[in-house]
Amino acid sequence: EIKRSLLSPIAQYKMCYRMNLKKIFDKHGTDKSIFHEYYEPYEENFEYLRDKEINLLEIGIRDGNSLRSWKEYFPNGNIYGMDIHHSCIVMEEEGFNVVIGDQGLEDDLNKFGDTQFDIIIDDGSHFTKHIIKSFHHLFNKNLKSNGIYVVEDLGCSYIKEFGQTANSM
């Protein structure tokens, strides 16, 4: 254990006063803490990257609250988002890297070029065929060798209202 007296005043402040991921998610109103409890495994697996210059991609921007949360949690990070809705482009005004596209289309996934991501979070369409398509493409082409790939809300794969049937998977 590091003695606090050996740390710089800035490091001491960060250690004592930084918000944990649940508080950040709550502050920004993301469903990651309101309807789910993703903050626990995320904090456990992402904390070592918190102050590093990382590239994070989240598929599925919606209202931008998750991107805002990630930017606060990873203050030195480059935060990317992908969404099918053109209205999400406004997130660029807040400093995010936004790609408008369909995660189920190879041409749209190619818009990331050779960008290498430390973390990729798929919170997009929740359709199995889209999850598989984007996973195969991004995992093999854009995820760093020691990167983390997360797929949220896999339970949707079993919900008829989501259009999921044995034939559609």
Salt bridges, closest charged atoms under 4 A:
ASP26 OD2 - LYS22 NZ 2.75
ASP31 OD2 - HIS36 NE2 3.88
ASP31 OD2 - ARG62 NH2 3.53
ASP51 OD1 - ARG18 NH1 2.69
GLU58 OE2 - LYS32 NZ 2.75
GLU72 OE1 - LYS27 NZ 3.02
GLU72 OE1 - HIS28 NE2 2.79
GLU94 OE2 - ARG68 NH2 2.77
GLU106 OE1 - LYS133 NZ 3.41
GLU106 OE2 - HIS137 ND1 2.65
ASP108 OD1 - LYS111 NZ 3.40
ASP118 OD1 - LYS144 NZ 3.11
ASP123 OD2 - LYS32 NZ 3.30
ASP123 OD1 - HIS126 NE2 3.49
GLU152 OE1 - LYS32 NZ 3.00
ASP153 OD1 - HIS36 NE2 3.27
ASP153 OD2 - HIS126 NE2 3.22
